[in-house]
Amino acid sequence: MTFMLEKYRRLQEILADIGQGVVAFSGGCDSTLLLRVAHDVLGDNILALTARSPSMAPWEREDAERLASLIGVKQMWVDSHEMEREEYRANPSNRCFFCKDELFGIAIEKAATLDLGTVMDGANFDDRGDHRPGRLAAKKYEVRSPLDEAELTKKEVRELSKELGLPTWDKPAIACLASRFPYGTKITRERIAKVTECERILRELGFRQFRARYHDTILRIEVDPSEFPQVMETRDTLVERCKEQGFLYIALDLQGYRSGSLNEVLKDTPKQEAEAQPNASKVA
């Protein structure tokens, strides 16, 4: 606990040094903690910027709005247009670069217009060890990651969030809906709408940690293994309603939910190849 509090103080010092800025805010555990501490330290010199996009579930938009209000920080909503970029729709293994490139480009522009200077995101120290092409976009735009700079791990982010009374301390991990598609499977608004509706069904049936993965005519459902009995209890409803979205087969992944399961196909791909930034001339 003492070590974590030292990191907390370091986070406060980092934010005080930044002075003012824009937080790219999704409403997830990481960006909520960053926004809360930034607001504590910087007050009205901080702005939450949240992007509206087909890849953000409607209930996550509602959650982001509620959390910003709870913290008491001003929130700006913007429309992001990654779906208009062919590189993004093609869904390569570095798809996240194009999404973050779009988001951070907008955030940098808004920060400059409002004279708020620095753009920050909620990347934490553990993110260094994962497949995160979006970090290249952060580097391109010189986005700061105070949680990472303070060396706060995901576990510590949750513990600190609990200490500060944030409702997100145990919030299930969230990720954009584009992550439900295997690399190379083209992303369309219609396909995202199908996945969104299937995840809405899982949510309404009471599942807590889940993913609805798109595999053409097959929907592969991931839930925490502790919720497997609930799948059997709700099977008929789950199958019927998900098939209404156009899937022929509804499958349960027996490995259960795991973050980044679609990255498993990259295990034999050299990291530098998988995360290679595209030629700058192709980046809008």
N, C-alpha and C positions, 0 to 999 in steps of 0.2 A: 504493500500500500504506500509506504514511504517513497519507494522508487517511482511509483505512478504519480504521486503528488509532485515530485520533482519535475517530471515530464509536463505535468499540468502547468506548473509555474513557468517552465520553459516555453510552453505554448503561449501563455499570456505575454511573455516578454517578446516573442516573435511577432505577435499581433500588435503589441504596443509600438514596436519598431516599424511595422508596416504603416500604421497610422490611420489609414482609411482604405476602403476598397469594396469590391463586389465579390460576393460568394456565389459560385455556381451551385445552386441549391436544388436538390432532387427530393428532399424529404426522407432520405435514407438515414441510417444510424450515423454514418460518418459526417455527412454535410450538415446534419442537424446539430451535432456536437460542435462542429466548427462555427456554425452560425451563432449558436448560443454564447460561446466563449468570446467570439468576435464582438458580439453586441454588448456583452458585459464589459469588455475592455474599451471598445471604441464608440459605443453608443450610437448616435445618429450618423456617424461617419461610415456606417456599414449598410450595404444594400444586398438583399437576397434576389438573385436573378434566376428565374425558373423558366424553362423552355416548354412550350406546348408542341407536341409531336405525336404522330400516330403510334410511335413506339413507346409512349408512356401511357400506361393504363389509366383510365379515367379515375379510378379510386386512388391512385397514387397522386394525381393532380389535386384531388380533394384533400388528401393528407398533407401535401406540401403547403397548401394554402392555410390549413388549420394550424400547422406547426409554426409557420411564420407568424401567424397571429398570436399564438401562445407565447412565443419568444418576445413579441412586441417590436419586430423589425419591419421596416418597409420592404415590400416585395414588388418586383417588377416582372411581369409576364411577357415573354417574347415568343414569336413563332420561329421555329427552326425548320430548315428545308432540306435536310439530308436526303429525304425521299426523292428529291429532284436530281440527285447526283447519281449518275450511272455507276460510278465506282462503289458507292454504298449499296445500291440495289443488287449489284452483282454478288455481294456477300463474300468477299475474299476473307482470308484469315486475319487480315488487318482492317476489317470493316470498321472497328471502333475508332480507328484513326480519323476516318471521314466524318463520323458522327461528332467526335470531339472537336475536329477542325471547324465544323460548322458552328458548334456551340461556343467555343472559345473565341472564334472570329467575331460573333455577335457580342459576346461579353466584353471583349476588348474595346469594341466600338462604343458600346454604351458607357463603359467606364471612362473613356476619353471625353465623351459628350458631357457627362455629368461631373467631370473633373474629380473622379474618385480614384484614379491611378491604378492600383494593383487589382488583378483578378486572382481569386483563390479557388481551389477545389478541395474536395474532401478525401483525396487519396491518403491512405495511411501507410505505416511503415511496412506492413505485410505485403502491400501491393507490389513491392519491388521484386518479389519472388514469383509473381504470376505472369501469365500472358496478357499484357496490357498495352496494346498498340496505341491506345489513347494517350499514353504518357508522352509519346512522340509529339502529339499535337500540343500538349501542355508545354513541352520544351520549346516548340516552335514559337508559341505566343508568350513565353516567359511567365506562365501561370505559376503562382506559388502554391505549395501544398504544405501548410503549417503543421498538420497532424504528422505528416511524414517527417518534416524537419525536426519536430519534437520527438521523433522516434516512438510515437504511440502506435502500438499494435492494435489489431481489431479487438482482441480480448480486452485490452486496456481502454479502448474507446467505449466499449459496452460498460465496463466497470465504472468509468468516469461519468458516463451518461446517467447511470443509475444513481451515483452519488449526487448528481446535480438535479435529480428528479425529472429527467427527460423521459417521456413515454416511449421513446424509440430505443431505450437501452436493450430491449429484447426483441425489437422488431425484426422479422425475418429478412434475410438479405433480398434486395431487389436488384433487378437488372433490366435493361431496356428489352422490349419484346422482340427486337431483332435477334437477340441471343437465343431464341427458341428454334432457329433454323440452322441446319447443318451448313457449314461453309460450302459455298458453291451453289446452294439452292437460292434462286432469285427471290428477293424480298419484294412483295407488292402490298399495296394497301389492303387488298382483298384477303390475302393470306394472313396479314397481321390482324385483321378484323376477326378472322376465324379463331386464331389463337387467343385473342383477347376475350372472346366470348367463352371459350372453353375454360380459361382461367377464372372468369367471372363465375362460372358454374361451380368450379372447385371451391372458390371462396364462399359462395352461398351455401355449399354443402358442409361448410365448417372446417375445411382443411386449412392448416396454418402455413406450412412451408411446402411449396409445390412449384412445379413447372409443367406446362403443356408443350411438349416438343413436337414440331411439325416434321413429318416424314412422308410427304406426298399424300397417299391415301391412308396412312397410318398416323394416329395420334399416340405418342409415347408419353405417358403420364409418370412424373416423378413426384413422390410424396415421401415424407420422413417414414422410415420403416415402422415407427411406433404407430403410424396412422394406417398401416396396411389393413387391420381389421375394419376400419371405417370405410375403406374402399369396397370391401366385400358387402358391408351393410348397405351402401348406397349404389352398388354396382348397376342395378337396372336403370336407375335415374341417370346416373353418370353416363352410361353407354348410350341411352336413348337421346339425351340432350346433346351430347358431343357429336353423335352421328348426324344430328340435325344441321351441324355446321359443314357437312359434306365429307366427313371421314368415313371410310368403309370399316376400318378396324380401330378399336380402342385398346391399347396395350398398357399394362403396368410394368414399369421398369423395376425388376426385383432387386437391383442394387440400391434403389431408393434415391431420394433427392441428394444431389451433390452439386456444389457450385462449379460452373464451368465444365459440365460434363461433355459438352460438344468440343472442348479443347483436347479431349482424350485422343482425337485423331492426329493431333499435332505432336504427340510425344516423341516421334521419330524425326520430326522436322527441326533442323537447326534453328535455334532461337533467333539468330540474326536474320534468317530467311523469312521466318514466320512473321517477324515484327518489322520487316524492312519498310521504310517509308517510301511511298511512291515518288516517282519523278516529280519534282516541284512544278513542272510545267503542266502536270495533270491535275493539280490541286486548285480548286476554284477559290 
